[in-house]
Amino acid sequence: PLGLGIDAAGRHTLGGITIGNGFTTFGDFDLSNYASADLCLQAALLVMPINGGVIYLKGDVTCTLAGNVTIPVGRNIVIQGDASSRVQLAEGSHRFTFEGTGSKLTFQNLRITSSGTCVDTSGPMMGDNNSFSAVDCVFSSTSISTAMIKPGTNSTEFSKMNLTRCLFDARAPADSASTVAFIDDNGIAASDIQVTDCTFRLTVHTEIMVKLATVLRNVRFTDC
């Protein structure tokens, strides 16, 4: 918990920006005012302070992305939810990515669901002095024919990633083609990756759970 206060009207978060659904929850930005959740998130990012800040997804908010969400250069952005906050991604098409260098993206207390890859680091998402962290999150996928977390084809580096107390839940039909379930470096050098107190859960057999095939530097899995 970030210890953020809520004002008397319940709309604003002190020190951050809130997003409601516009029907049962209301915030600085409401999903009902935008054609898609990615446009709402992008609008919130545009008014963040130059160094970044917190975007809080209020209860009963499901952000179904119809396009990419781009983190501006040099920003430290936290997207925080509660038990009922969700981010829905579509395989291979919609993702969080970085505009340039020197940015950090953190997911906290979110449920990220996808029909395939949950975090695709195209952009690149990590490397170029960008980083990605997830704390107390659930990553759920209905397919394990592709990794939940992987670098994009245009990435030059797979690094600066911190995953803490996260659940990775791969569920797929028994006849699914299964190769890599959770993390795949996609043949790109992996470094500075910390995975701590995470749970990896499969419902069907997979050949490879974590694939880090290239030279490793400071890559640690602890208490998983």
C-alpha positions, 0 to 999 in steps of 0.5 A, a space after each residue: 500500500 502506498 498510503 494514499 489519502 482519499 478526499 471527502 468526495 471520494 473522487 481524488 487521491 492525494 498525491 495521485 490520479 484516480 480512474 473510475 468506471 463512471 457508473 459505480 466509481 468516479 475519479 479524476 478520469 472516468 472510463 465512461 468518458 473515453 472510447 477505450 481504456 487506453 485513451 483514458 490511461 493516456 490522458 491521465 499520463 499526460 497530466 502527470 508531473 514531469 517526474 511521474 506519479 501514481 494512477 490509482 484504478 478504483 474498485 470495479 474498474 476493468 481497463 480493456 485496452 484497444 491500443 497501446 499505452 505509452 509511458 512518457 520519457 523519464 517518468 516513474 509511473 505506478 499503476 495501482 489497483 485494488 482487489 477488483 481492479 483489472 487490466 485486460 490485454 489482447 495477445 500480440 496487439 495491445 501493451 504498455 510500452 515506453 516512448 524513450 529512455 529513463 522511465 519506470 513502470 510499476 504495477 501494484 495490486 493489479 490483475 492482468 489478464 490476457 489470451 496470451 502474453 501479459 507483458 510484451 516488452 516491445 518498445 522496448 519496455 525494458 533496456 535503454 535505461 527503462 525498467 518494469 516492476 510488479 508487486 502483489 499482482 496476478 498475471 493470468 493467461 488462457 494460453 501457454 503457447 507464448 510466454 506471459 512476459 517476454 521482450 518484443 522483437 525490436 528490443 535490444 535488452 531484457 533487463 531491469 525487471 523486478 517481480 515481487 509476490 506475484 502469481 502467474 496463472 497459466 490456464 489452457 485447454 489440455 490440447 494446447 501447444 505448450 512451449 514456454 509458460 511464464 518468462 522468455 528472454 526471446 534470445 536477448 541477453 537477460 540481466 538485472 532480473 529479480 523474481 522474489 516470493 512469486 508463485 507459478 501455477 500451471 493447469 496443463 503440462 508445458 515443456 519450458 516454464 522459464 526460458 533464459 537462453 542467453 548470457 545472464 548477469 544478476 538474474 535471481 529467483 528467490 523463494 518461488 
